[in-house]
Amino acid sequence: MAKIEIQTFFYDLIHCKNKINSTFEKWDKKYEEDERGSLVAGMRECPDAELITLLINIQKLATGYEQIMELIDKAEQEQVDEA
């Protein structure tokens, strides 16, 4: 298995994931009985600033995933080159 070093942005990704999960959990509790479902109701009813923050965190998480995949690909290529 390829090894990659811990990067500082990993901690940012954990923070983003926690923020996203806390927002979804809040919506699950608040809109539990809503016929639209908690995710749809939460997105429709939340203030614009909160929705923008959520979308920014989702985008950061997706970008971080891409960076991690690049690190893994690089580490695997280094293993192949060494062999």
Secondary structure, DSSP 4 states (H G I P E B T S, - for coil): -------THHHHHHHHHHHHHHHHHHHHHHTTT-TT-HHHHHHHHS-HHHHHHHHHHHHHHHHHHHHHHHHHHHHHHHHHHH-
